[in-house]
Amino acid sequence: MIPEIFAHRSIRNYLSKPIPEEVLQRVLEAGIRASNTGNMQLYSLIVTTSPEIRAELAPCHFNQPMVTQAPALITFCADIHRFSQWCRQRQAEPQYDNFLWFVNGVIDSILASQNIVLAAEHEGLGICYLGTTTYNAPEIAKVLQLPQGVIPVTTITLGYPDPEKMPPLTDRLPLEGVVHRERYHDYTPEQIDQIWAEREASEETAGLLAANELPNLARIFTERRYTGKDNLFMSRKYFETLKQQGFFNQ
């Protein structure tokens, strides 16, 4: 069993200690060993260590302090550009500028990202995924000068955790709540209650309910964290970026 999996935390406070180049190289090498579509590796990893460029990216990630505090950011991009360019240089006509191959690029990107996370944590580094990547994809694409056929999928901060500000482990739903044997088995109302019972009864949830003045945790998600209005706005924005980046030419 890989111990790093069960000790994973999202790290938001980092030491100023730089990442040695040989360590960064090992982590990146682990990333490119991930499974991928047809051995096409439909992703690009953009490693940003420049303080100036990280400062440019910070507003794209809602100016979260860790974006400039961590010594490195890695932006994972779905990339059909590189493979298509290779095809054309070999007199082969690529037809990958469509939704299916965007999905394949997303899958490849996420598989590579998780390999990198495991390797980084094995090296004593910490990470935090930034969901803001899809919220502000066009702005990130501009800063990183992404060509047609390349779009940001996710980002991680990377660096040495501040040992005095280590967060606790976060809870997860029980195994029986997410694993289905043989076929998908839809949930009864009683099973839904059981799956979320421990989380709803936690002290953390009690604090959230008090702070948000709402009667239950579900409404914090729908009325505070991920509202319908915001979801629709971000969804349309990302879809437009997909078209601008050339993923819907067919």
PyMOL commands that set and color helices and strands:
alter all, ss='L'
color gray80, all
select helices_A, chain A and resi 3-6+21-32+37-39+51-61+66-69+81-89+99-122+132-135+137-144+163-165+175-178+189-200+203-212+217-225+228-244
alter helices_A, ss='H'
color red, helices_A
select strands_A, chain A and resi 43-48+72-79+126-130+150-159
alter strands_A, ss='S'
color yellow, strands_A
deselect
rebuild
show_as cartoon
